[in-house]
């Protein structure tokens, strides 16, 4: 029993060390936010909205859209588009993702807060990995909401996406962001090129970005550390068994 207890304690320490090592390579929060354009820029909370990013997701393979402000806990509130793959989006411009929201703001705020909002709230589009809740990159729009249930996008978020892209120095070229093309070409991450068939002929004939076969160095190190620690645990158990014999 003492041998088993010592082995269990050792394996628990191994697991804790590996977990701590793996977490050290993760990004806890996105650094800064890009511009999120809201269309239409004014309207009722019952309106059907579309949001567009000024710039593409350069990190992650999926996206979510959620609200942020007084009375909302993003950790428990639903989001407005589900966990959507970048490859499932209809192509618009090579430096933007355009996302139709699946729920009205009225329904979202009622679900998230249990009441109608009033004042300033942020609408956030976050780029994420498929099975991770970490925001790797964000785009943000600020909405002013009045007591009558009407909203107004503030600042650059209220202008047309074409103007926002031009102001940011980005080309206004119809097609698919390079990141999405590379994602579709990657058999481990992509959802298949069939999702991108509606792209423009120019974008469809351009050479696809080469997908990387190189695994994240932090993950490689984590795997190697885990293997070595498990070998050490097995050797420790074996030595203790021989001593007790």
N, C-alpha and C positions, 0 to 999 in steps of 0.2 A: 504493500500500500504506500509506504514511504517513497519507493522508487517511482510509482505511478504519479504520486502527488508532485514530486520534484520535476518529472517530465512534463506534466500538465502546466506547471508554473513556467517552465522554460519555454514551452511552445507558445504560451500566452504572451510572454515577453517578445518572442520572435514576431508574432502577429502584430503586436503594437508597434514595434520598430519599423516593420515593413509598411504599415499604414501611415505612420508619421512621415516616412521617407517619400511615399507616393504623394501625399498631400502637399508636400513642400513645393512640388512642381506645378500645382494648379493655380489658376488665377482666381482670386476670391471675388473681385469686382472688376467691371469693365473700367478702363481708364478713359475718362471723358466721354462726351456724347457728340454725335453728329446731328445734322438737321433732319427732321422728319416733316415732310410736307403733307398737309391735310387737305383733302378735296371732298366736298366743297369746304372752303375756309370758314364759312359761317352757316348756321342752320340750327335746326331743332335737334335735341338729343335723340329724337326718334328717326333722324336722318340715317341713311345708309352711307357710310364713309369709306373712302379709299385713302391709304397712306402710302407715301413713296419716300425712299431713302435718298439722301444726297450723298452718293457714294455707295459702293457695294459692301456686303459683309465680307471682310477679308479673313475672318476667323469663324470657325463653326460651320455646321452643315444644315442647321435648322434655324427657325426663328419663332418668336412669340411676340405678342403685343399685349401690353397691360397698362393699367392706369396707376398713377402715383399721386398721392396727396393726402390731405387730412381725412382720416376715417377709413383709409384703404391699407390693408396689409398684403403686399404683393406675394408674400409667401403662402397665403391661404386663398387669395382671390383667384377666380378663374381668369383665363386670358381670352383675348378676342379673336384668336385665329387657331387655337390648338397648337400643337407642336408641328409646324409646317416645314416640310423639306424645301430647301432652296430650289431644288430641281423641279418642284411641282408648280412653281409660280409661272404665270404667263409672262413671256419676255416683253420688255418695253424698251429700256435704254441700257447700253453697255455699262453704265456707271450708276445704275439704280435698280432697286427692287420695288415693285408696285404690288401692294397687298390689299385686296378688298376685305374689310372686316366682316366676320361671320355673325356678329351681334351688334345691335344698336348700342350707343352709349347709355341710353336710358336703361336698357336691360342689364348692362354690365354694372353700372353704378348701383342699381337696385340690389343685384346679387352680392356685390362687394361690400356695400355699406348699409343696405337695408333702408335707404332713403334717397331722395333726390339730392344731388350735389349743388353747391353754390360757392363761387369763388374761383380760385386758380388751381388747376389740376394739370398734371403732365401726362402725356400719352407717350409710352416708351416702346420702341421696337428693339428687341434684343436678339443678337445672333448667339446661338448656343451649339454645343455638341449634342448628339442624338440622345444620349442617356445621362446628361449632366444638367443641373439646374443653374450652373454658373453663367452669368452674363459676360460673354467674351468681348462683345462690342455692342454699343447702343446708339440709337438715333432717337431724338426727343423733340416733341412739340408741346408747347404750353397752350392750354385752352382756358379762356375766361368764360365762366358759366354764370348766367344771371338767374334771378329768382323765378323767371318764367320758363325755365328749361331750354334756353337757347345758348349756344356756344359760339365762341369766336376764337379762331387760331391767332396767335400773337407773333408778330415779327416775321422772320423769314419763312416760317411754317405756313404763312397765309398766301404766299406767292405760287404761281404755277411751277411745276417741277422743272420745266424747261428753263425758266428764268433762274431758279435756284441752282441748277447744274451749271449754267453759264456763269453765274456770280461766283461759283466755287472753282471756276477754271476747268470744268470737266466737259468733255465732248458730249454733244447731244446726238448720239448715234444710235439708231434703233438696233436692237439685238440683245444678246445674252452676256451678262458679266462673265469675264474670264474665269472667275472663281467657280461659277456654276458649271461652266463647260468642263473645267478640270474635275469637278465633283462627279459629273455624269460619266466621265471617262475612267474614273477610279472604281474598279469592281468591288472594292471593299466598302466604299462609302456611298457611291452613287445609286440612284434609283433607276438607271437605264436611260439611254438617250431618247427613248420614245416620248419622254415627258417634254422634250425640247423640239418636237417636230414643227411646232407653230412658229419657230423663229424665222426671221427674215432670211431671204435667199443668200444675202451677203454673209450674214453671220454663220449660216449653215455650211457654207463652202470654205470658211476659214479653217486653217489647221487647228485641231484641238490642242489645248495645253496639255503637256505631258504630266501624267499623274506621278506622284512621288511614291516609290516603294520603300522609302526609308522610314522606319518607325521612330516615334518620338524618343529622343535620348533618355528622357526621364523614365519612360515606361520600360525601356530596355534595362536601365539600371535597376529599376524596381524588380523586374523579373529575375535578373541575375542575383540580386540581393536575397530575394525570397528563396531561390534554389539553394544558394550557399547556406542560408540559415537553416533550411530544412535538412540539408545534409548534415550540418553540425548537430542538429537536434537528434537525428537518427544515430550518429556516432556517439553522442552523449548517452543516449538510452542504452546502446549496445555495451558501452564500457561499464555503465552502472550495473547492467544485468550480469556481466561477467564477474564483477566484484562481489555481488550478492551471492553468486553461485559458489 
